[in-house]
Amino acid sequence: MAKRLHVRLFATLFCLLLAPAAGPGPAGVLDAQDRPIRAMVLTGQNNHGWQVLSEHYRSILEETGLFEVDVVTSPPRGADMSGFAPAFSDYDVVVLEYNGDMWPAPVRESFERYMLNGGGLVYGHAVNHTFADWPAFNEMIGFGAWGGRDERHGPFVKYRNGRLFLDHTPGHAGECVDPHEYPVVTREPDHPIMRGLPRVWLHGTDELYSNQRGPAKNLTILATAWSDPAREAHWGVRTHGTGDDEPMVHTVRYGRGRIVGTAMGHVDGGAAPGSGPWPAIECVGFITLIQRAAEWAATGDVTQPVPDDFPTAAGVSLR
Ligand code: ZN
């Protein structure tokens, strides 16, 4: 991060000195021209198909031409983690695809420092299950589900009457409406990640997470999806959808760090690379959101255009 900051400061000074009337451009534009954004895909444990997802994340980030990607793999579940020490500060953004054993204290402390100092974090779907007993992580992700989460972890996070709504009713966090295609509704059209996207678009067949809860500090909901009470739900205490607009994409500010989470992106546990189809992650909406989220988390801006094959309200679009 120090090198990036240095480059950014120098570029800003340069612009101020030579073109005081125009002023500096967006930091993201300068950064994109200076060098690739360094992204770490961090994976190795998940009850979902992390082997498929980590490769997918690497591939869709690299295809933008903006990112240089390293995939870092943790020891397997139950193995000794004492040698596990990801070099967070070498990266502009961490794309987390992990739901598993607690990291050792030095790794947790290193990650907290990285985020407080302006790091970036992007994650999807079941990553919101992990680390329920790590308070700083719960603050970073804003809200999560399962892993023993309940009212002690914070309110249910909902979207009602056009705004964020925090429901302090006690209860288990995490319901999973059975996979189906569902409309995703943009709630912050002026946010750099959402700029130019349709107000409503149809997401490829995916689970629909509902009743997530957490500290919900410094949180902005970018998009929601309606949890249909007529549809069956599993893995929680409810048998059907909640009838609420549930957060599907959101951001959190943690110190100087930027976080983007999405509830979308189901791939079956144990799925091997090359298996599929996996419409939840082959959805062009999901792909575009991850690509834009990673740029925003790293730089604070988005320079990528909306692709021509972005889904519409009438139909899904898969790649
Ligand atoms: Zn899932």
Residues whose N, C-alpha, C, O or C-beta is under 5 A from the ligand:
A	BS01	ZN	E207 H266
